[in-house]
Amino acid sequence: MVAKLPEEEHPKQAFGWAARDESGVLSPFDFSRRAIGEKDVCFKVLYCGMCHSDLHMVKNEWGTSTYPLVPGHEIVGVVTEVGSKVEKFKVGDKVGVGTIVGSCHSCHNCTNNLENYCAETILTYGAKYYDGTITYGGYSDIMVADEHFIIRIPDTLPLDSTAPLLCAGITVYSPLKYYGLDKPGMHVGIVGLGGLGHMAVKFAKVMGVKVTVISTSPSKKQEAVEHLGADSFLVSRDQDQMNAAMGTMDGIIDTVSAMHPLAPLIGLLKTNGKLVLVGAPEKPLELAAFPLIMGRKMVGSSGTGGMKETQEMINFAAKHNITADVEVIPIEYVSIAMERMLKADVRYRFVIDIGNTIKSTY
């Protein structure tokens, strides 16, 4: 039976872990979720992935952070209550929330299922909601969101290793599809073998694409080829290897968020090849026009994905048994995990066991 709520429902007491300043340290934090509206879904958070953007936001490296800040936008759990006009979900459903919890619903992007590109997109945490309150993320025991921004998680997917799909997964799935790099027999390079990179390898391989992992770390070759199933591996600092692969790739998904040269990557592309940036370095990358002109090559980019495409990605993952490789941690370990993330010391995504390790107020 669907549990409907009276519209005068009071705000929900919540408990999470928050950053209070730019130090990168998080600590326990009591706060309130908004009262459940008629189209809202409330769910008990069981797991929350740790995205590299959480680290940027906690340390205010993009200059947009508001404290106290509760990070987390790879959030999965089980529905506990629904508003009176909720149609898609019922109590007991497995659900998730990704990077956004609001948009205008009427602009060109919203009407074309691209809510993530809406000029009025509301991010899952650290943003201002319609009522003027600041949004809080998934490093917390409960979540309340409009049903439009809720994703259904198929029962066949384990929640802990599915959580990162709500950001890392859709961030690589979307450009593979949009830029036409999902065609069997194509050759696609994946730059970086972290949270995004390892998901890009998994999706591309299931799509029938020939995959080459491009990394600065020779030590990752065995992992890329034997564990993740990449067809080949290039050490980007080895000029002989890079020269041998020039002009062989239809496209490249560049997941790296640190400063790195683009010219060698452009050299790997065939004529009409596409270099797609999904990482977000803090400083501008240098881009020379001449190497692009000589091969009619393209440098593009991609954000996460709209709600329709995100659900499509989750369903695709369930069909092909695609999940993230994760290290599950207790909430008390989160500040240490932030420091390890800074050093890329994780294989490949930290996921916080919210359900078993956070004090629940719900």
Stockholm file with secondary structure:
# STOCKHOLM 1.0

chainA/1-362         MVAKLPEEEHPKQAFGWAARDESGVLSPFDFSRRAIGEKDVCFKVLYCGMCHSDLHMVKNEWGTSTYPLVPGHEIVGVVTEVGSKVEKFKVGDKVGVGTIVGSCHSCHNCTNNLENYCAETILTYGAKYYDGTITYGGYSDIMVADEHFIIRIPDTLPLDSTAPLLCAGITVYSPLKYYGLDKPGMHVGIVGLGGLGHMAVKFAKVMGVKVTVISTSPSKKQEAVEHLGADSFLVSRDQDQMNAAMGTMDGIIDTVSAMHPLAPLIGLLKTNGKLVLVGAPEKPLELAAFPLIMGRKMVGSSGTGGMKETQEMINFAAKHNITADVEVIPIEYVSIAMERMLKADVRYRFVIDIGNTIKSTY
#=GR chainA/1-362 SS CCCBCCTTCCCEEEEEEEECSTTCCEEEEEEEECCCCTTEEEEEEEEEECCHHHHHHHTTTTSCCCSSBCCCCCEEEEEEEECTTCCSCCTTCEEEECSEEECCSSSHHHHTTCGGGCTTCEESSSSBCTTSCBCCCSSBSEEEEEGGGCEECCTTSCHHHHGGGGTHHHHHHHHHHHTTCCSTTCEEEEECCSHHHHHHHHHHHHTTCEEEEEESCGGGHHIIIIISCCSEEEETTCHHHHHHTTTCEEEEEECCCSCCCSHHHHHHEEEEEEEEECCCCSSCCCCCSHHHHTTTCEEEECCCCCHHHHHHHHHHHHHHTCCCCEEEECGGGHHHHHHHHHTTCSSSEEEEEHHHHSCCCC
#=GC SS_cons         CCCBCCTTCCCEEEEEEEECSTTCCEEEEEEEECCCCTTEEEEEEEEEECCHHHHHHHTTTTSCCCSSBCCCCCEEEEEEEECTTCCSCCTTCEEEECSEEECCSSSHHHHTTCGGGCTTCEESSSSBCTTSCBCCCSSBSEEEEEGGGCEECCTTSCHHHHGGGGTHHHHHHHHHHHTTCCSTTCEEEEECCSHHHHHHHHHHHHTTCEEEEEESCGGGHHIIIIISCCSEEEETTCHHHHHHTTTCEEEEEECCCSCCCSHHHHHHEEEEEEEEECCCCSSCCCCCSHHHHTTTCEEEECCCCCHHHHHHHHHHHHHHTCCCCEEEECGGGHHHHHHHHHTTCSSSEEEEEHHHHSCCCC
//
